[in-house]
Amino acid sequence: MKPAENKSLEQAIESAIVLSWADLMRGAQTGLIHVEYGFAPTGTLDYLKVLSSIGRGHWLVACEYWMSADTSHSIGIRFENGYESEGLACILEFLMQHQNSFTVPPNLGWQGLLQISTPSEGERAVAAISVNEAIHNSVSLLAQPALA
């Protein structure tokens, strides 16, 4: 399966966060989101952790998504600290389960980090289009028959 044309998994995740901004900021006008991610030995993403900062230096884990189970977590998404976002849950589930449809960031032997600041209305509109296109393109790729 070929990656979606010029679409990185990081871009898709960032768009998902921007699209879910209101849920992650809890009504605050401005803030910052960090998305930490780590790799499995296979080179794919094993987990994402979304942290929200509404105030100065005060970070709360909003959610985590794990591809593999451990004694401290199960597979899938888990919201924490009173956060909930059905839309973000659905999008992250899709992105993580179909990450081979995207260009995955290089595994350079350390955790990756995305930093996302308060988006403008225009950036939110672009994020909505980007998420729709990413899902549509991935579904189209999944529906194509494999070449022998």
Secondary structure, 3 states (H helix, E strand, C coil): CCCCCCCEHHHHHHHHHHHCHHHHHCCCCCCEEEEEEEECCCCCEEEEEEEEEEECCEEEEEEEEECCCECCECCEEEECCCCCCHHHHHHHHHHHHCHHHCECCCCCCCCEEEEEECCCHHHHHHHHHHHHHHHHHHHHHHHCCCCC
